[in-house]
């Protein structure tokens, strides 16, 4: 009994030492795990980064390729002409009788293949009095118009094939100095009868209004003018002088409006607005677009006419 009692005190310290050793070992293991965690994390990060580096280069290359392709498309579009995609309901383009699918070829005689923003800046900053002369391609025909401000259109770049065809036509197009061109308006009715209006002011309008009315076949205006002259002269010659001057000033301001109004009264609407050097050039241009249009006086020869339908003969039984 004494031996047992003595052994027990010796055993207790040994058990405590073993337990403390186990706890120390566990603490060392935890510390080693904690120390190894950053390395493992770094290894995992390295694996992920290597996986990304190995798995995504193709996508990055595709992104670079797509960006390069879009940049290349932008460069290709920059080398094409501008096409009118859409016209606003109230815009300068409609007053100039421009149409969708028209292609802007040149500005003041110089070929323009820039971007849309540059074109809009040019039109916004142009001189309101003189404007800019635009050369427009329409179904194989080149037309000049004088614009005095933004057109009010939606633009896009024309296709490469269309731009090449336009460039070929423009290279053979004879274009003079901008100062030689003036605006003409072409009025046409449903029977293709056309009249060309020169928008320039004629000195005859103010000097002798009856002659101006005869030149433009405004017989109603001619009759009204003679009535005014006759009535005022019958009253007093001073009143006649005042009436003569006032009528001349009025016709100088409203000569174009009167010609348009009487054209509308005869059923003719504005068909085209073009910039040309003469009425002969305007008639040639109109014949290119419509070979059947009729002019009085005709400076380009008779129009194309339809063949009369063949008469059917009745069969005899």
Backbone bond lengths (Angstrom), bond angles and torsions (degrees), N, CA, C in turn:
res aa  C-N    CA-C-N  psi(-1)  N-CA   C-N-CA  omega(-1)  CA-C   N-CA-C  phi
1 X - - - 1.462 - - 1.499 110.75 -
2 X 1.229 113.61 -36.45 1.443 115.65 178.59 1.509 110.76 -68.95
3 X 1.370 115.43 -36.46 1.459 118.69 178.74 1.516 110.33 -65.47
4 X 1.316 116.92 -42.18 1.479 119.96 179.58 1.504 111.25 -62.45
5 X 1.338 114.42 -44.21 1.470 117.67 179.72 1.511 111.11 -63.76
6 X 1.291 116.20 -32.02 1.460 117.88 179.12 1.518 111.05 -75.99
7 X 1.333 118.38 -31.84 1.480 121.14 -179.19 1.519 111.73 -69.75
8 X 1.304 114.24 -35.50 1.470 117.31 -178.41 1.521 112.62 -61.16
9 X 1.335 118.41 -43.23 1.444 116.74 178.01 1.501 112.61 -64.50
10 X 1.338 118.59 -31.04 1.457 120.90 178.81 1.523 111.58 -72.94
11 X 1.329 117.14 -32.49 1.482 121.48 -176.59 1.515 111.78 -74.12
12 X 1.312 118.11 -36.38 1.472 121.28 -176.49 1.509 112.08 -61.29
13 X 1.316 119.22 -46.89 1.472 118.12 177.96 1.516 112.73 -62.71
14 X 1.307 117.77 -32.19 1.475 120.64 -179.66 1.513 111.16 -68.53
15 X 1.348 114.56 -42.05 1.471 118.14 178.49 1.529 111.10 -63.88
16 X 1.328 114.65 -39.13 1.471 118.09 179.40 1.511 111.80 -65.22
17 X 1.344 114.73 -37.68 1.465 118.75 179.14 1.519 110.72 -65.13
18 X 1.341 117.06 -41.76 1.467 120.85 -179.84 1.531 110.98 -64.78
19 X 1.336 114.92 -41.17 1.476 118.06 178.84 1.521 111.47 -63.64
20 X 1.357 114.05 -41.13 1.469 117.34 178.82 1.519 111.05 -65.51
21 X 1.337 116.28 -35.94 1.461 119.09 177.57 1.510 111.92 -64.91
22 X 1.350 117.30 -40.64 1.467 121.04 178.76 1.533 111.04 -63.54
23 X 1.353 114.60 -42.17 1.476 117.98 179.74 1.517 110.92 -64.38
24 X 1.351 115.23 -40.61 1.464 119.15 178.14 1.518 111.63 -62.73
25 X 1.362 114.09 -38.64 1.479 117.75 178.32 1.512 111.60 -64.79
26 X 1.349 114.82 -41.09 1.475 117.65 177.58 1.524 111.69 -62.89
27 X 1.361 114.71 -41.27 1.468 118.16 179.07 1.526 110.96 -63.04
28 X 1.342 116.05 -40.30 1.466 119.35 177.64 1.522 111.29 -63.67
29 X 1.333 115.44 -40.40 1.474 118.90 179.05 1.524 111.77 -63.30
30 X 1.357 115.07 -43.31 1.465 118.64 177.77 1.516 111.56 -63.14
31 X 1.338 116.15 -40.81 1.457 118.90 178.75 1.511 112.37 -64.67
32 X 1.344 115.96 -39.57 1.463 118.87 177.21 1.511 111.72 -64.85
33 X 1.347 115.83 -38.32 1.475 119.10 177.91 1.518 111.41 -64.47
34 X 1.371 112.96 -40.76 1.471 116.50 178.52 1.509 111.71 -65.62
35 X 1.334 115.81 -37.57 1.455 119.11 179.04 1.517 111.94 -68.94
36 X 1.325 116.82 -33.09 1.466 121.12 -178.17 1.525 112.38 -81.72
37 X 1.351 116.75 -16.34 1.478 119.31 -176.62 1.515 112.52 -60.12
38 X 1.370 120.08 -47.77 1.481 118.09 179.03 1.502 112.69 -59.42
39 X 1.324 116.66 -37.35 1.464 118.90 178.67 1.513 110.85 -64.49
40 X 1.376 114.90 -43.45 1.466 117.63 178.17 1.528 111.40 -63.16
41 X 1.363 113.54 -42.01 1.470 116.60 179.12 1.519 110.85 -63.06
42 X 1.352 114.12 -41.39 1.465 117.53 178.15 1.510 110.86 -63.26
43 X 1.338 115.15 -38.20 1.462 117.83 178.26 1.512 111.08 -64.21
44 X 1.390 113.81 -43.53 1.469 116.43 179.25 1.528 110.65 -63.78
45 X 1.363 116.00 -42.80 1.462 118.54 177.72 1.517 111.73 -60.95
46 X 1.316 113.96 -39.15 1.459 117.53 177.71 1.502 111.67 -64.44
47 X 1.354 114.30 -38.68 1.466 117.52 178.74 1.524 110.76 -65.24
48 X 1.361 114.08 -43.20 1.461 116.86 -179.98 1.520 110.86 -64.63
49 X 1.347 115.15 -44.22 1.464 118.05 179.93 1.506 111.38 -63.88
50 X 1.338 115.53 -38.19 1.464 117.37 177.21 1.509 111.08 -66.95
51 X 1.368 115.08 -36.47 1.467 117.85 177.09 1.517 110.86 -64.67
52 X 1.359 114.52 -41.96 1.463 117.41 177.38 1.508 111.05 -64.18
53 X 1.305 114.85 -42.52 1.463 118.04 179.46 1.504 111.14 -64.62
54 X 1.329 115.69 -32.75 1.456 118.02 -178.95 1.499 112.87 -85.60
55 X 1.357 117.20 -27.46 1.457 119.16 -173.65 1.500 114.14 -97.37
56 X 1.350 120.41 -23.99 1.448 121.62 -172.50 1.511 115.64 -104.60
57 X 1.314 121.06 -4.81 1.450 116.54 -179.45 1.504 112.63 -56.39
58 X 1.330 117.39 -34.92 1.459 118.60 -178.84 1.520 110.25 -64.00
59 X 1.356 117.71 -41.51 1.457 119.89 179.71 1.517 110.47 -66.79
60 X 1.339 116.03 -42.56 1.466 118.07 177.26 1.512 110.46 -61.62
61 X 1.335 114.99 -40.45 1.462 118.17 177.57 1.509 111.73 -63.41
62 X 1.365 115.17 -38.17 1.459 118.03 178.11 1.518 110.61 -65.17
63 X 1.350 116.51 -39.47 1.459 118.42 177.65 1.509 110.78 -62.56
64 X 1.330 116.10 -45.13 1.455 118.62 178.48 1.526 110.26 -63.26
65 X 1.322 115.01 -39.76 1.463 118.59 179.90 1.515 110.78 -64.66
66 X 1.375 115.76 -43.26 1.468 117.98 179.74 1.512 111.00 -64.60
67 X 1.367 115.71 -40.13 1.451 117.47 177.44 1.518 110.96 -63.60
68 X 1.318 115.32 -41.51 1.459 118.15 177.97 1.511 111.64 -64.65
69 X 1.358 115.27 -37.46 1.471 118.17 178.94 1.513 110.96 -66.25
70 X 1.376 115.81 -43.45 1.462 117.86 178.63 1.520 111.34 -64.00
71 X 1.352 115.11 -38.60 1.467 117.72 177.19 1.519 110.58 -64.63
72 X 1.336 115.72 -39.10 1.460 119.38 178.10 1.522 110.87 -65.30
73 X 1.367 115.78 -39.43 1.462 118.77 177.36 1.517 110.68 -63.90
74 X 1.359 116.11 -38.97 1.464 118.89 176.88 1.505 111.72 -62.27
75 X 1.353 115.79 -39.67 1.457 118.44 178.07 1.519 110.88 -67.39
76 X 1.350 116.44 -38.38 1.460 119.06 177.86 1.523 110.38 -65.02
77 X 1.357 116.58 -42.07 1.449 119.06 179.72 1.520 111.73 -65.93
78 X 1.337 115.64 -32.79 1.457 118.21 178.91 1.518 111.82 -64.86
79 X 1.343 117.03 -19.71 1.456 121.32 179.46 1.517 112.05 -95.03
80 X 1.328 118.39 9.61 1.452 122.09 179.03 1.526 109.57 -112.64
81 X 1.342 115.04 166.10 1.457 120.64 179.82 1.528 109.85 -83.09
82 X 1.328 115.53 167.16 1.453 121.38 179.83 1.517 109.82 -92.54
83 X 1.319 115.29 136.34 1.457 122.26 -179.11 1.518 109.19 -113.31
84 X 1.331 115.97 137.28 1.462 120.84 176.99 1.520 107.95 -80.37
85 X 1.324 115.34 113.56 1.456 120.62 -178.15 1.517 111.73 -88.51
86 X 1.323 116.55 -37.62 1.466 120.53 -174.82 1.519 109.44 -154.44
87 X 1.343 115.78 146.18 1.462 121.90 177.33 1.516 109.19 -112.83
88 X 1.315 116.19 138.56 1.447 119.64 175.13 1.522 110.09 -71.80
89 X 1.334 114.83 157.44 1.466 118.85 -175.96 1.526 111.87 -63.00
90 X 1.314 117.79 -37.18 1.463 122.36 176.07 1.521 107.42 -122.18
91 X 1.297 116.70 108.18 1.462 120.17 -175.84 1.522 109.42 -157.75
92 X 1.308 115.07 163.58 1.460 121.45 176.76 1.524 110.44 -67.73
93 X 1.317 117.02 -31.41 1.462 120.36 179.52 1.524 111.35 -62.34
94 X 1.327 117.11 -38.23 1.470 119.55 178.60 1.527 111.01 -68.66
95 X 1.321 117.21 -37.96 1.464 118.83 178.02 1.522 111.09 -66.93
96 X 1.337 117.54 -27.23 1.457 121.43 176.37 1.531 112.08 -87.06
97 X 1.324 116.84 1.45 1.465 123.37 178.44 1.532 112.24 61.43
98 X 1.322 116.04 35.49 1.461 119.82 171.03 1.517 109.00 -76.29
99 X 1.316 116.29 158.45 1.457 121.90 -174.51 1.524 110.42 -130.82
100 X 1.337 116.75 154.58 1.468 118.42 171.53 1.530 110.47 -58.85
101 X 1.305 115.58 148.93 1.469 124.82 -176.55 1.523 112.66 78.09
102 X 1.348 118.54 -1.17 1.468 119.46 170.63 1.526 108.94 -68.84
103 X 1.314 116.36 145.51 1.462 121.92 -177.14 1.523 108.79 -116.99
104 X 1.335 116.56 126.94 1.460 122.15 177.07 1.523 107.95 -77.93
105 X 1.330 116.46 119.34 1.463 121.18 -173.85 1.527 111.28 -101.74
106 X 1.324 117.20 -46.23 1.463 119.86 -172.60 1.512 110.15 -145.90
107 X 1.327 114.94 156.18 1.464 123.34 175.03 1.523 107.59 -122.24
108 X 1.341 115.43 119.23 1.474 121.08 -178.16 1.524 111.52 54.30
109 X 1.323 115.81 39.95 1.458 121.23 175.91 1.513 115.63 84.75
110 X 1.327 119.09 -5.10 1.458 122.24 -178.36 1.517 109.55 -107.42
111 X 1.328 115.13 131.15 1.456 120.19 -178.60 1.528 110.55 -58.78
112 X 1.345 115.50 135.90 1.468 120.16 -178.85 1.520 109.10 -122.62
113 X 1.332 115.54 119.77 1.465 121.99 176.48 1.537 110.05 -131.50
114 X 1.320 116.04 34.95 1.454 120.65 -179.75 1.512 111.92 -85.94
115 X 1.328 115.14 -170.32 1.457 120.13 -178.81 1.524 110.00 -85.59
116 X 1.321 115.15 170.96 1.462 121.10 -174.30 1.529 111.30 -67.19
117 X 1.334 116.66 -39.95 1.464 119.87 -178.36 1.527 111.43 -62.23
118 X 1.316 116.33 -39.94 1.468 119.77 178.51 1.522 110.57 -63.40
119 X 1.323 117.12 -42.18 1.463 120.38 179.26 1.527 111.13 -64.07
120 X 1.335 116.86 -42.42 1.463 119.62 179.07 1.523 110.96 -63.57
121 X 1.327 117.04 -38.22 1.470 119.82 178.09 1.527 110.77 -64.69
122 X 1.324 116.69 -40.86 1.468 119.95 179.60 1.525 110.82 -62.42
123 X 1.325 116.31 -44.14 1.459 119.69 -178.76 1.530 111.43 -69.28
124 X 1.317 116.65 -34.49 1.471 119.63 -179.48 1.519 111.52 -70.83
125 X 1.321 117.16 -34.22 1.466 121.40 -175.29 1.522 113.61 -95.54
126 X 1.337 118.03 5.48 1.461 119.44 -176.23 1.527 111.26 -71.72
127 X 1.322 115.30 159.50 1.462 121.91 179.22 1.525 109.43 -71.31
128 X 1.333 116.68 124.99 1.460 120.56 -176.64 1.530 112.09 -68.27
129 X 1.331 117.57 -27.19 1.462 120.21 -178.49 1.522 112.34 -78.46
130 X 1.318 116.47 -45.56 1.461 120.18 -176.66 1.531 112.37 -97.40
131 X 1.347 117.59 -30.77 1.452 120.39 179.41 1.523 112.83 69.12
132 X 1.310 115.10 -169.17 1.460 122.04 175.74 1.528 108.28 -125.42
133 X 1.315 115.66 146.90 1.453 120.55 178.59 1.527 109.06 -95.64
134 X 1.315 115.79 118.47 1.456 122.07 179.67 1.514 109.23 -101.96
135 X 1.312 115.34 134.49 1.465 121.20 173.35 1.525 107.65 -100.18
136 X 1.330 115.81 122.20 1.462 122.32 -172.96 1.525 108.67 -117.55
137 X 1.332 115.13 136.58 1.469 121.78 177.23 1.516 108.64 -101.00
138 X 1.352 114.93 124.83 1.464 120.05 -179.52 1.526 109.78 -134.99
139 X 1.309 115.78 105.44 1.470 122.47 175.53 1.523 111.72 53.29
140 X 1.321 116.46 43.99 1.451 121.11 176.45 1.512 114.84 90.62
141 X 1.334 118.01 -2.54 1.458 121.95 -179.53 1.521 109.33 -115.78
142 X 1.323 116.48 136.55 1.466 122.06 179.73 1.525 109.62 -98.40
143 X 1.328 115.97 129.36 1.460 123.19 -176.25 1.524 108.39 -125.26
144 X 1.320 115.82 140.20 1.464 120.88 175.87 1.528 109.55 -106.29
145 X 1.320 115.87 135.63 1.467 121.64 175.31 1.525 107.85 -134.81
146 X 1.313 116.23 150.99 1.457 122.11 176.99 1.521 107.85 -107.24
147 X 1.327 115.88 116.60 1.468 122.24 -179.10 1.520 108.69 -109.80
148 X 1.318 115.46 138.63 1.464 121.51 -178.51 1.523 111.62 -116.30
149 X 1.309 116.03 43.90 1.453 120.76 178.13 1.511 110.84 151.93
150 X 1.338 117.66 -176.84 1.467 121.51 -179.85 1.519 111.66 -57.56
151 X 1.317 116.33 143.68 1.456 121.45 -175.75 1.519 113.04 -80.91
152 X 1.335 117.30 -28.88 1.463 119.67 -177.09 1.513 112.12 77.35
153 X 1.340 116.64 46.29 1.466 122.05 -178.67 1.521 109.85 -123.40
154 X 1.328 114.11 164.32 1.461 121.74 168.81 1.525 106.84 -101.77
155 X 1.331 116.69 123.84 1.453 121.78 -174.85 1.522 110.62 -110.69
156 X 1.311 114.94 157.34 1.453 123.03 169.36 1.523 107.59 -150.73
157 X 1.325 115.54 163.88 1.458 119.19 179.43 1.527 110.04 -78.30
158 X 1.322 115.52 134.97 1.460 120.33 178.45 1.520 110.19 -70.57
159 X 1.305 115.35 160.18 1.457 120.05 178.24 1.527 110.22 -69.25
160 X 1.315 113.87 157.53 1.458 119.30 -175.20 1.522 111.36 -62.13
161 X 1.343 117.61 -39.93 1.470 120.27 -179.10 1.518 110.82 -64.51
162 X 1.352 115.99 -42.72 1.473 119.19 179.18 1.519 110.90 -65.34
163 X 1.318 116.83 -39.52 1.468 119.92 179.68 1.525 111.20 -64.13
164 X 1.301 116.88 -37.74 1.464 119.39 178.33 1.523 110.99 -65.58
165 X 1.343 117.24 -40.79 1.469 120.12 177.55 1.527 111.01 -65.25
166 X 1.332 116.79 -40.61 1.461 120.37 178.49 1.525 110.81 -64.28
167 X 1.322 116.81 -41.31 1.465 120.71 179.97 1.529 111.03 -62.62
168 X 1.321 117.27 -38.00 1.474 120.14 178.12 1.526 110.52 -65.48
169 X 1.335 116.71 -43.68 1.465 119.19 179.46 1.528 111.57 -65.94
170 X 1.322 116.47 -38.84 1.468 119.67 -177.86 1.525 111.53 -70.45
171 X 1.329 117.44 -30.61 1.467 119.84 179.29 1.526 111.70 -65.37
172 X 1.339 117.22 -27.92 1.463 121.09 179.08 1.527 112.77 -96.70
173 X 1.319 116.98 4.26 1.464 121.53 -176.47 1.522 109.50 -89.17
174 X 1.323 115.93 130.17 1.462 121.18 179.68 1.527 108.82 -91.69
175 X 1.318 114.85 117.08 1.457 120.91 -176.47 1.523 109.18 -123.46
176 X 1.331 116.08 127.05 1.449 120.87 -179.02 1.513 112.49 -91.42
177 X 1.314 115.49 -166.72 1.452 121.14 179.24 1.525 110.25 -73.51
178 X 1.313 115.89 147.57 1.467 121.23 -177.49 1.526 111.25 -61.37
179 X 1.323 117.55 -33.61 1.465 121.11 -178.01 1.517 112.65 -65.65
180 X 1.336 117.28 -20.10 1.460 120.50 -178.55 1.519 112.94 -84.04
181 X 1.319 117.91 -5.84 1.456 121.25 -174.13 1.521 110.66 -103.12
182 X 1.308 114.22 145.35 1.455 121.81 174.72 1.527 108.56 -136.40
183 X 1.311 116.15 165.23 1.466 121.02 -175.84 1.527 110.20 -89.10
184 X 1.323 114.81 130.50 1.467 122.74 174.27 1.525 108.48 -118.83
185 X 1.316 115.35 144.85 1.461 121.32 174.69 1.524 108.73 -115.51
186 X 1.315 115.45 134.95 1.464 121.19 -179.33 1.516 108.14 -111.64
187 X 1.331 116.38 119.83 1.460 122.45 177.45 1.527 108.82 -102.34
188 X 1.333 116.21 138.66 1.467 120.48 -176.76 1.521 109.91 -141.67
189 X 1.342 115.67 144.68 1.456 120.43 176.24 1.527 110.11 -104.43
190 X 1.314 116.79 -174.94 1.473 120.66 -175.60 1.529 111.89 -70.68
191 X 1.342 117.25 -16.47 1.465 120.71 178.26 1.524 111.88 -95.37
192 X 1.344 116.43 11.30 1.463 123.86 178.41 1.534 113.09 69.43
193 X 1.321 117.58 18.29 1.457 120.15 172.58 1.527 108.38 -77.29
194 X 1.313 116.74 125.71 1.461 122.15 -173.37 1.528 110.71 -119.79
195 X 1.310 114.01 149.87 1.466 121.02 171.48 1.519 107.75 -135.03
196 X 1.321 115.95 139.22 1.461 122.60 -176.22 1.519 108.90 -103.81
197 X 1.323 116.51 125.28 1.456 121.99 179.81 1.521 109.48 -106.17
198 X 1.310 115.58 122.10 1.460 121.32 173.43 1.529 107.50 -86.77
199 X 1.336 116.59 118.12 1.465 119.71 -175.00 1.519 113.19 -76.55
200 X 1.325 118.76 -6.60 1.456 120.27 178.84 1.532 110.71 -72.46
201 X 1.306 115.10 148.51 1.456 120.88 179.96 1.522 109.70 -82.38
202 X 1.321 115.39 125.85 1.457 120.38 177.96 1.529 109.96 -89.28
203 X 1.333 117.76 136.92 1.485 118.70 178.02 1.516 113.50 -61.09
204 X 1.326 116.61 -24.75 1.468 120.08 179.99 1.516 111.04 -63.22
205 X 1.335 117.37 -26.83 1.462 121.10 -177.80 1.520 111.39 -57.71
206 X 1.311 117.30 -40.79 1.461 121.33 -177.97 1.527 112.10 -91.08
207 X 1.342 116.22 -34.90 1.469 119.16 -174.91 1.522 111.39 -72.80
208 X 1.344 116.66 -48.80 1.461 120.24 -178.22 1.530 108.83 -143.74
209 X 1.332 118.30 87.35 1.469 121.58 -176.39 1.522 115.26 -55.43
210 X 1.342 121.21 -37.20 1.471 118.71 179.37 1.527 112.92 -59.08
211 X 1.328 117.82 -38.14 1.461 120.18 178.81 1.536 110.77 -66.21
212 X 1.316 116.70 -38.17 1.466 119.97 177.28 1.526 110.83 -62.74
213 X 1.332 116.85 -40.70 1.467 120.58 178.69 1.530 111.14 -65.51
214 X 1.328 117.46 -36.43 1.466 120.15 178.46 1.527 110.74 -68.84
215 X 1.333 117.47 -40.70 1.464 120.95 179.84 1.527 112.28 -58.28
216 X 1.317 116.47 -37.90 1.464 120.33 -175.89 1.528 112.62 -103.30
217 X 1.311 116.90 12.48 1.467 122.84 175.08 1.522 112.45 56.86
218 X 1.304 115.41 40.37 1.468 120.98 176.82 1.526 107.68 -97.79
219 X 1.324 115.66 79.18 1.454 120.11 -172.31 1.527 111.22 -69.59
220 X 1.307 117.96 -31.47 1.460 119.75 177.45 1.531 111.18 -65.42
221 X 1.328 115.75 -41.82 1.467 120.25 177.92 1.526 110.32 -65.25
222 X 1.321 116.25 -38.53 1.474 120.03 179.16 1.526 111.16 -63.47
223 X 1.332 116.80 -42.51 1.457 120.37 179.16 1.526 111.25 -65.28
224 X 1.349 116.64 -43.18 1.469 119.82 179.11 1.525 111.18 -64.24
225 X 1.310 116.74 -36.63 1.469 120.16 179.74 1.524 111.27 -64.35
226 X 1.325 116.68 -46.28 1.467 119.40 179.53 1.524 111.72 -64.92
227 X 1.323 117.67 -34.47 1.465 120.05 177.96 1.526 110.57 -65.80
228 X 1.335 116.97 -42.60 1.468 120.08 178.59 1.532 110.66 -63.60
229 X 1.325 115.77 -43.55 1.463 118.75 179.42 1.534 111.03 -63.15
230 X 1.318 116.85 -43.15 1.462 119.84 -177.18 1.519 112.56 -66.06
231 X 1.329 117.23 -43.62 1.470 120.48 -177.61 1.526 110.62 -67.58
232 X 1.324 117.97 -46.62 1.463 120.35 -178.62 1.528 111.99 -66.88
233 X 1.336 117.20 -36.20 1.458 119.46 179.24 1.524 111.08 -69.80
234 X 1.335 115.75 -31.70 1.466 119.07 178.08 1.518 111.28 -69.22
235 X 1.337 116.92 -29.11 1.470 120.08 179.32 1.519 110.16 -78.97
236 X 1.363 116.49 -58.48 1.461 120.35 -179.54 1.524 107.75 -164.93
237 X 1.314 114.90 147.33 1.454 118.38 -177.51 1.533 112.22 -68.93
238 X 1.351 117.20 -29.15 1.468 120.04 176.93 1.521 110.43 -65.74
239 X 1.317 115.50 -41.98 1.470 119.29 176.99 1.518 110.98 -62.81
240 X 1.354 115.57 -36.08 1.467 119.50 177.11 1.537 111.08 -62.84
241 X 1.338 117.21 -41.08 1.466 120.48 179.24 1.523 111.06 -63.79
242 X 1.352 115.57 -43.41 1.460 118.74 178.08 1.528 111.46 -62.26
243 X 1.314 116.33 -43.70 1.468 120.22 179.64 1.525 111.37 -63.83
244 X 1.325 115.92 -38.36 1.467 120.21 179.69 1.532 110.84 -62.98
245 X 1.341 115.83 -44.24 1.463 119.75 -178.64 1.532 111.02 -69.11
246 X 1.313 115.75 -44.62 1.473 119.55 -178.48 1.524 110.79 -63.70
247 X 1.327 117.23 -41.43 1.464 120.17 179.09 1.522 111.44 -65.50
248 X 1.337 116.69 -38.82 1.458 119.70 177.64 1.528 112.31 -63.94
249 X 1.358 116.14 -41.33 1.476 119.72 178.12 1.522 110.76 -65.41
250 X 1.326 115.79 -40.75 1.474 119.30 179.62 1.527 111.46 -62.99
251 X 1.325 117.30 -45.64 1.466 119.93 -179.40 1.526 111.21 -67.19
252 X 1.321 116.53 -30.50 1.464 119.13 176.91 1.530 111.53 -65.02
253 X 1.327 116.55 -35.86 1.461 120.46 -179.75 1.525 112.16 -81.71
254 X 1.314 117.03 -35.02 1.467 120.64 -170.18 1.529 113.46 -113.56
255 X 1.331 118.17 17.83 1.470 119.38 -175.28 1.524 111.77 -61.88
256 X 1.331 117.24 -40.81 1.463 120.08 -178.08 1.532 111.70 -73.39
257 X 1.318 116.40 -37.66 1.466 120.29 178.68 1.529 110.16 -65.49
258 X 1.315 116.31 -39.59 1.467 119.29 178.45 1.526 111.47 -63.97
259 X 1.297 117.04 -43.25 1.464 119.71 -179.63 1.526 111.23 -65.64
260 X 1.333 116.53 -39.80 1.473 119.02 175.95 1.525 110.84 -64.08
261 X 1.328 116.15 -43.25 1.466 120.18 -176.17 1.527 111.39 -63.77
262 X 1.322 116.85 -43.83 1.458 118.97 179.06 1.525 111.26 -70.71
263 X 1.336 116.69 -28.63 1.459 118.56 173.09 1.516 111.47 -66.12
264 X 1.336 117.47 -41.80 1.465 120.54 176.53 1.522 111.07 -64.59
265 X 1.334 116.31 -36.16 1.453 119.20 178.35 1.523 111.31 -63.37
266 X 1.318 116.33 -29.63 1.465 120.56 177.77 1.536 112.36 -89.98
267 X 1.324 116.76 8.84 1.461 120.44 176.29 1.513 114.50 84.79
268 X 1.316 117.64 18.19 1.467 120.57 -179.39 1.526 109.86 -108.28
269 X 1.315 115.34 130.47 1.448 122.59 -179.83 1.526 109.67 -113.18
270 X 1.322 115.05 159.74 1.460 119.33 -179.25 1.525 108.93 -67.52
271 X 1.296 116.14 117.97 1.461 122.75 -179.07 1.525 111.24 -96.53
272 X 1.318 116.77 -45.96 1.455 121.40 -177.95 1.519 110.43 -140.53
273 X 1.316 114.89 150.61 1.465 123.00 171.05 1.523 106.10 -127.18
274 X 1.332 116.86 114.69 1.461 120.73 -174.39 1.526 109.56 -132.31
275 X 1.310 114.26 156.84 1.464 121.45 172.96 1.524 107.46 -105.18
276 X 1.317 116.93 122.35 1.462 121.50 -177.02 1.520 109.13 -145.45
277 X 1.342 114.20 172.15 1.458 119.60 -178.68 1.518 112.98 -94.81
278 X 1.333 117.09 -16.61 1.458 120.09 -179.59 1.525 108.65 -160.50
279 X 1.314 114.60 165.84 1.467 119.41 176.61 1.525 111.26 -66.69
280 X 1.331 116.97 -31.49 1.456 120.52 177.08 1.533 110.67 -60.59
281 X 1.307 116.73 -42.81 1.460 120.07 178.92 1.528 111.43 -64.69
282 X 1.331 116.30 -35.91 1.460 120.22 178.10 1.522 110.82 -65.72
283 X 1.321 117.25 -43.96 1.462 119.82 -179.97 1.528 111.67 -65.21
284 X 1.320 117.42 -37.56 1.467 119.65 176.38 1.524 111.29 -62.71
285 X 1.323 115.53 -41.79 1.460 119.73 179.41 1.526 111.14 -64.68
286 X 1.318 116.75 -42.44 1.466 119.88 178.78 1.520 111.83 -64.02
287 X 1.326 117.18 -36.55 1.454 120.03 178.64 1.526 111.84 -68.09
288 X 1.334 117.24 -29.51 1.463 119.09 175.62 1.523 111.02 -66.55
289 X 1.324 116.00 -38.19 1.460 119.58 -179.59 1.520 112.54 -81.31
290 X 1.324 117.02 -33.94 1.462 121.39 179.66 1.524 108.57 -142.42
291 X 1.327 118.87 96.14 1.475 120.63 -177.59 1.527 114.08 -63.80
292 X 1.342 118.06 -11.64 1.458 120.62 -176.18 1.527 113.49 -99.62
293 X 1.327 118.09 2.33 1.461 119.22 -178.24 1.534 110.30 -71.34
294 X 1.324 115.49 147.39 1.462 123.12 -172.78 1.529 108.91 -115.43
295 X 1.328 116.30 134.47 1.458 121.95 179.74 1.528 109.92 -121.57
296 X 1.328 114.86 146.44 1.462 121.81 172.72 1.518 107.92 -137.37
297 X 1.328 117.90 111.26 1.473 129.22 -2.79 1.525 111.61 -74.48
298 X 1.321 115.18 149.12 1.449 122.43 -178.09 1.529 109.28 -93.25
299 X 1.340 116.80 120.63 1.464 121.57 -178.26 1.518 113.21 -104.74
300 X 1.320 117.70 -4.70 1.470 120.55 -174.30 1.521 112.97 -121.01
301 X 1.304 118.19 9.44 1.451 119.78 178.85 1.516 112.02 97.00
302 X 1.311 116.43 170.89 1.470 120.62 -176.56 1.519 111.65 -66.34
303 X 1.320 116.87 149.43 1.469 120.16 179.36 1.528 111.94 -77.91
304 X 1.298 115.63 170.06 1.463 121.74 175.15 1.518 108.45 -74.07
305 X 1.304 116.34 133.20 1.465 121.25 -179.21 1.520 109.68 -117.36
306 X 1.309 114.69 152.79 1.464 120.21 177.21 1.517 109.73 -77.98
307 X 1.297 114.92 145.13 1.457 119.28 176.42 1.525 109.69 -69.77
308 X 1.324 116.96 136.52 1.472 118.40 179.37 1.527 110.47 -64.61
309 X 1.305 116.49 142.70 1.476 118.68 -179.16 1.521 111.23 -64.60
310 X 1.288 114.63 143.23 1.464 119.40 179.18 1.516 110.75 -70.43
311 X 1.332 113.69 137.32 1.461 118.44 179.84 1.523 110.17 -76.07
312 X 1.276 112.97 137.25 1.469 118.62 178.34 1.513 109.88 -89.54
313 X 1.288 114.16 132.52 1.448 118.67 177.62 1.540 110.20 -94.99
314 X 1.289 113.34 139.42 1.451 117.75 179.81 1.510 109.37 -79.49
315 X 1.265 113.46 130.35 1.474 118.55 178.21 1.537 110.10 -75.31
316 X 1.283 112.76 134.93 1.469 117.78 177.42 1.509 108.92 -92.14
317 X 1.286 112.44 133.75 1.476 117.33 179.99 1.513 110.72 -82.37
